[in-house]
Amino acid sequence: MRTEDRVRDPERLEALRTTGLLDAPRVPILDEVTRMAVRLLPVRASLVTLIAEDR
């Protein structure tokens, strides 16, 4: 599946909307996931990106 198709996938977009994460001011568990990635991987920083069809 092409990246463009994945971004526009209706099931993925609905799942993302259902989480409520797009409009959340801060999500502590995602902060913990990024900190864990830095501890476990040879990287200086990590991030989680939520991609919707319009943002």
Backbone torsions as a table, in degrees:
resi	resn	phi	psi	omega
1	MET	NA	134.6	179.2
2	ARG	-71.3	154.5	179.7
3	THR	-57.0	-43.0	-179.6
4	GLU	-60.4	-38.5	179.2
5	ASP	-67.8	-39.2	178.3
6	ARG	-64.9	-42.1	-179.8
7	VAL	-61.8	-38.3	-177.1
8	ARG	-90.7	-0.3	-176.9
9	ASP	-58.2	117.4	-176.5
10	PRO	-59.7	-37.2	179.5
11	GLU	-66.5	-42.1	178.2
12	ARG	-64.3	-44.2	-180.0
13	LEU	-63.7	-40.6	178.2
14	GLU	-65.4	-41.7	177.9
15	ALA	-61.8	-41.5	178.5
16	LEU	-63.8	-46.0	178.2
17	ARG	-60.8	-39.5	-178.4
18	THR	-62.1	-32.1	-179.2
19	THR	-67.3	-27.3	-176.9
20	GLY	76.3	7.9	-175.9
21	LEU	-74.6	-25.7	-176.3
22	LEU	-61.1	-34.9	-177.7
23	ASP	-107.4	9.4	179.9
24	ALA	-75.5	134.8	-179.8
25	PRO	-68.1	-37.7	179.5
26	ARG	-160.2	138.7	-178.6
27	VAL	-123.8	100.7	-175.5
28	PRO	-54.2	-37.1	-178.3
29	ILE	-65.9	-33.6	177.0
30	LEU	-70.5	-33.6	173.7
31	ASP	-61.3	-42.3	-179.9
32	GLU	-65.7	-40.0	178.7
33	VAL	-61.1	-42.7	180.0
34	THR	-68.9	-38.0	176.8
35	ARG	-64.3	-39.9	179.8
36	MET	-64.3	-41.1	179.2
37	ALA	-60.3	-41.1	178.8
38	VAL	-65.7	-37.8	178.7
39	ARG	-68.7	-37.5	-172.0
40	LEU	-91.4	-22.3	-175.9
41	LEU	-114.2	156.7	178.7
42	PRO	-79.8	64.2	180.0
43	VAL	-132.5	157.4	178.2
44	ARG	-92.9	-22.1	-178.2
45	ALA	-151.5	157.0	173.4
46	SER	-146.2	161.4	178.2
47	LEU	-151.6	160.4	174.9
48	VAL	-113.6	128.7	179.2
49	THR	-117.0	127.9	176.3
50	LEU	-104.0	123.0	-174.3
51	ILE	-115.2	117.1	174.5
52	ALA	-105.0	173.4	-177.7
53	GLU	-68.4	-23.0	-177.1
54	ASP	-118.0	4.9	177.8
55	ARG	-161.9	NA	NA
